[in-house]
């Protein structure tokens, strides 16, 4: 049997091309979820919604996203990450466009808007569990910090582009046009991923032998297990899994303040105009992109030199602990520009920990990493749903400073929880006959 010449020679970088492709899909998916916070004031005026009602609309997405994390992860494990990630991107494009197509005169407009955002969340729920399942087959363990850092830099990049992009389109063509633009971008990214990707490196015609060997040697759990998925009992009784899930709840609660309410906070509470608000609202999101990629790189370096606990859990603890300090301090700063800068530092510190969550869940879950990371991410989305609904309530009764203090406390709790995680205790059980052969 002849070897494919494309698979010989120097180690390739196809896995990194696909990592960047996932980051782009993720960036556009975050445009789809953050655009409503930028357009929130116009939507509220058009549909005659008050802040709690607008909060309900905001909360539709994270609720649907949260509830379908586990089903989305299971589908990725069952049908493969290539098709399911593309499905998520195309679904998101359709429902983003549909959001802008709801007529303001429709009866029960609040319920309709909430339902569309809920359905958008259902479709997008598969994207990151599918990405994590893809990583479990494609990315060696020692590279997963950086890979996740790049992927989740897409979160900050997409969210950062949202305020200036959506504002610019809104001022020229209305908020509806901005949603249709986001939908077209999502359509293109989903089709491009479907064309580029494969579920396993062995299936990709452009993966060279040396790259394939590097990948297989870096994923020891893939050998001899037959790709068997974990039983639910193993996942649901794991202290590691529940520690990750609770800590990611704390992470998600804080992150979604920046995704959902920060633009409104700056323009309404801090008195910035639309253009200034769009600029300063982008700063935490840029910081997230920098923190995510930087944190992932540092986590891999520390993991190689000091072990995975220090590289994953230590970086996770540090990121959330710093975020707690910055978020608490930023809410007390008087000048709007200075407050935005300090709070941006908190967002960047928070995202130092981002790659650690997903690297650890991929290491623990193996062939069930889609399901496991879906459960973990459900915790973050529950935090997002709570943030969307309760942040304006806390701000209305106790002031915006209290809203940020609550987030800082949760960051501190999430940091402490990282100390209980043991990333070397994989849940994938190697069959007894494989253990004897080794």
ABEGO torsion letter per residue (X at the ends): XBBBAAABEBBBAAAAAAAAAAAAAAAAAAAAAAAAAAAAAAAAAAAGBBAAAAAAAAAAAAAAAAAAAAAAAAAAAAAEAAAAAAAAAAAAAAAAAAAAABBAABBGAAAAAAAAAAAAAAAAAAAAAAAAAAAAAABBAAAAAAAAAAAAAAAAAAAAAAAAAAAAAAAAAEAAAAAAAAAAAAAAAAAAAAAABBABAAABAABBAAAAAAAAAABAAABGAGGBBBBAAAAAABAAAAAAAAAAAAAAAAAAAAAAAAAAAAAAAAGBBAAAAAAAAAAAAAAAAAAAAAAAAAAAAAAAAAEAAAAAAAAAAAAAAAAAAAAAAAAABABAAAAAAAAAAAAAAAAAAAAAAAAAAAAAAEAAAAAAAAAAAAAAAAAAAAAAAAAAAAAAAAEAAAAAAAAAAAAAAAAAAAAABBAABBABBBBAAAAAAX
